[in-house]
Amino acid sequence: MNEPLVSWTFLIVVLVWGSCTRSIEYQQGLTRKCGKFAPFLQWYFVAGFCLLLFFTRTLWDVIRFEYIHMNFLNPDQYKEQHLDPDKTHIGLSHDEQYGNVLTIPSFL
């Protein structure tokens, strides 16, 4: 899915929808036809809901690609990429370099 294209298209559609439906006659007709569900058809409610969906989709993409497909949370993968003192120039204890469990500093 092309997220930027969908997001910008959605933004333009919502702005046009909001400007076309702001008249009092339209709001009264919407209240007559939909009753108590009229607030859920307002442009700002739909915009907020869709923005929440876009944000959720972005988070899911990050989780799927960074954590699941690339095995980012795999301890062996993490040790190879981020705990190599030659790459990171971080002084690590012997346990942190060669131990089974990653050490979390106590100040966290």
N, C-alpha and C positions, 0 to 999 in steps of 0.2 A: 504494500500500500504506500502511496506517495503522501506521507503525512503533511508536509508543507503545503502541497497543492490542496488537499482536502481541508486543511485548517483555514487557509486564506479564502477559499471558495465559501466555506461555512461562514466566515466572518462577514464577507460581502453580502451573502444571502440574509443573515440575521440583521445587518444594518438596514438593508432595503426593507425587510419585513417590518422592522421596528418603525421606520419612517412612514410606511404605508398604513400601519394599523394604529397610529396614535390618535386618530380622531375620536371624538366622543361618541359619534353615531356608531362607529365600528365596535367600540367597547361595549356600548349598550346592547347591540345586536349579538355580540359574543356572549354576553351575560344571559340574554334571553334564550339563546340556542343551547348553550352548554351548562348553564346553571352554576352549580358549585365547582365544576371542573374548569371554568373560565380562567382562573389564575394559572393553571398549568399550561395553558396555550399562549400565555404572554411571551413575548420575544425574549425577555430577560430570564425567565425560568428555563426555557428551552436552551438558551445560550449557556447558562450556568451548568445545566445537566450535560450538554454535549462537551463543554470544556472539561468537566469532570471525567467524561469518557475518554477524551483525548489524553488527559493526564494519566489515567489508569492504563491506557494502551502504551504510552511511553514508558511507564514503570515496568509493565510486563515485558516490553522489548529489552529493557536493560537487564532484567532478571533472566530472561530467556537466553540472550546472547552472551552476556558477560559471565553469569554465574553457572548456567546449565551447560551451554554448548562449549564454552571455553574452560570448563572445570575450574573456575576461579577460586572456589572454596575448597578444592581438593588440597589437603595439606602437602602432598608431594609436589604438586604443581606450584603451590605458593612458595615452598622452600626453594625450588629451582629458580623462580623468577624474582622473588623479593627478599630472600634471606641470604643471598650469595654476597659475602662481604667484598668480593672483588668488583661486583657490579654496583652495590649500593654504598660502599664505603662506610658502613655502619658497624661499629664494634659489637659483636655478638658473643655471648658466653658459649662455652662448649655445649651446654644443654640445648641452647637455642639452635645451634648449627647442626648438631648430630643427634639430638633427642627425638623421641617419638611424638612428643606433644609440643605445640607451639606455646611459648611463654607469653603471658599477657602482663605488661608492667603493672606494678601495684598502684601507680599514680592514676591509672584510668579507672 
